[in-house]
Amino acid sequence: MKRILLSLFIALPLTAMEMTIPSSFISNPARLGEISVVRDDAGFSVLHNNERRSVKRHDVDPVLKSLGMKQLALALKTNRIQVKQLSNEDYTLALQGGLKGGGPGGAGIGVWIGKGVVHIIGHGAIAIAAAAAGTVGGPVAAASTGMFLEANCAAAIEAASMAGAVAGGLIGAVITGPA
């Protein structure tokens, strides 16, 4: 029975699946006007001015090329397809990232975490160096080493903490923002 079903399945032609991606999911230069992208079993095509042109396999972003129909549909929930026309009238396709951050609470928390981590690392390194000096020269050496390092490194630590704050804020906004 299994052999009969298998032979029937192989003998029957498979219907080609085709997915038309509307212009609302496409990012393209204004000069191209209204276009659509079609994904089928053969690959990608661009519909422009009632003309369908196949996109060469090497002109498709490797990530986009690797997506199946269902994966592409899922990817388009947060991404767009970027279409560019080359001088020889060929098209290129790329998956354009769609991280839509904007979580203000997450951004604020990320700022304080990023800034705090840099301060802890910077001032912790000073405390470790001062403690190491204390074992050699006693508490006076530790205190003077700590004050010397704080006086000379505080500005650099603060500048680095601002960069940490910006990075933490961006990460926090992206993680908590609508995706």
C-alpha positions in Angstrom: 0.0 0.0 0.0 2.8 2.4 0.9 4.5 1.7 -2.4 1.4 2.5 -4.3 0.9 5.8 -2.5 4.5 6.7 -3.0 4.4 6.0 -6.7 1.2 8.0 -7.1 2.8 10.9 -5.2 5.9 10.8 -7.4 3.9 10.5 -10.6 1.6 13.5 -9.8 3.1 16.9 -10.7 3.5 19.1 -7.7 1.8 22.4 -7.9 4.1 25.4 -7.8 3.7 27.7 -4.8 3.9 31.4 -5.4 3.9 34.2 -2.9 3.4 37.9 -3.9 4.8 40.4 -1.5 2.9 43.7 -1.7 4.6 47.0 -1.8 3.8 47.8 1.9 6.5 45.2 2.8 9.0 46.6 0.3 11.6 49.4 0.7 12.6 50.8 -2.7 13.7 54.1 -4.2 10.9 56.5 -5.1 12.0 56.5 -8.7 10.9 52.9 -9.1 7.4 53.6 -8.1 5.0 50.8 -7.3 6.6 47.4 -7.3 5.9 43.9 -5.9 8.2 41.0 -5.2 7.2 37.4 -6.1 8.7 34.4 -4.4 8.1 31.1 -6.1 9.9 27.7 -6.3 12.3 29.1 -8.9 13.3 32.1 -6.7 12.5 35.8 -6.7 11.0 38.1 -9.3 10.1 41.7 -9.4 6.9 43.0 -10.8 7.4 46.6 -12.1 5.4 48.4 -14.8 3.4 45.2 -15.6 6.7 43.4 -16.4 8.0 40.4 -14.4 11.8 40.2 -14.2 13.6 37.3 -12.5 16.2 38.3 -9.9 19.4 36.5 -10.4 20.3 34.2 -7.5 23.6 36.0 -6.8 21.7 39.3 -6.5 19.6 38.1 -3.5 20.7 38.5 0.0 22.0 35.1 1.4 19.6 35.3 4.4 16.6 36.1 2.2 17.6 33.4 -0.3 17.7 30.8 2.5 14.2 31.5 3.7 11.3 29.2 2.7 7.8 30.5 2.0 6.6 30.1 5.6 9.8 31.5 7.1 9.6 34.5 4.7 6.1 35.2 5.8 7.2 35.2 9.4 10.3 37.4 8.6 8.1 40.0 6.9 6.3 40.6 10.2 9.3 42.6 11.5 11.4 43.1 8.3 11.1 44.6 4.9 12.6 43.6 1.6 14.9 46.3 0.1 14.8 46.4 -3.7 17.4 48.2 -5.7 17.7 48.5 -9.5 21.2 48.3 -11.0 22.3 50.2 -14.0 21.8 47.2 -16.3 18.1 47.0 -15.3 18.6 44.0 -13.0 17.3 44.1 -9.4 18.9 43.2 -6.1 17.0 42.1 -3.0 18.1 42.3 0.6 16.3 41.7 3.9 16.2 45.0 5.7 16.3 44.7 9.5 13.2 45.7 11.4 14.1 46.1 15.0 11.6 48.6 16.2 12.8 49.6 19.6 11.3 52.4 21.6 10.6 51.0 25.0 11.2 54.1 27.2 11.2 52.1 30.5 13.7 49.6 29.1 15.9 52.4 27.8 16.0 54.2 31.2 16.8 51.0 33.0 19.5 50.1 30.3 21.1 53.6 30.8 21.5 53.0 34.5 22.7 49.4 34.1 25.2 50.4 31.4 26.5 53.3 33.4 26.6 51.4 36.7 28.5 48.4 35.2 31.2 50.7 33.8 31.5 52.5 37.2 31.7 49.3 39.1 34.4 47.9 36.8 36.5 51.2 36.8 36.3 51.9 40.5 36.6 48.2 41.3 39.9 48.1 39.4 41.1 51.1 41.5 40.1 49.3 44.7 41.9 46.2 43.7 45.1 48.2 42.8 44.9 50.1 46.1 44.5 46.8 48.0 47.5 45.4 46.3 49.5 48.5 47.2 48.3 48.2 50.8 49.8 44.7 51.2 53.2 46.1 50.2 53.3 49.4 52.0 50.5 49.3 54.5 47.2 51.3 54.8 48.8 54.6 54.1 50.2 53.4 50.7 46.8 51.9 49.9 45.0 55.1 50.7 47.5 57.3 48.7 47.4 54.8 45.8 43.6 54.9 45.8 43.4 58.7 45.9 46.1 59.0 43.1 44.2 56.6 40.9 40.8 58.2 41.6 42.3 61.6 40.8 43.8 60.5 37.6 41.2 58.0 36.3 37.8 59.5 37.4 37.3 61.6 34.2 38.1 58.6 32.0 35.8 56.4 34.0 33.0 58.9 33.7 33.5 59.3 30.0 33.4 55.5 29.6 30.3 55.3 31.7 28.5 57.7 29.4 29.3 55.4 26.5 28.1 52.5 28.6 24.9 54.4 29.3 24.2 55.0 25.7 24.9 51.4 24.8 22.8 50.1 27.7 19.9 52.5 26.7 19.9 51.3 23.1 19.9 47.7 24.2 17.2 48.3 26.7 15.0 50.1 24.2 15.4 47.4 21.6 14.7 44.6 24.0 11.6 46.2 25.5 10.3 48.0 22.4 7.6 46.7 20.1 9.1 44.1 17.8 
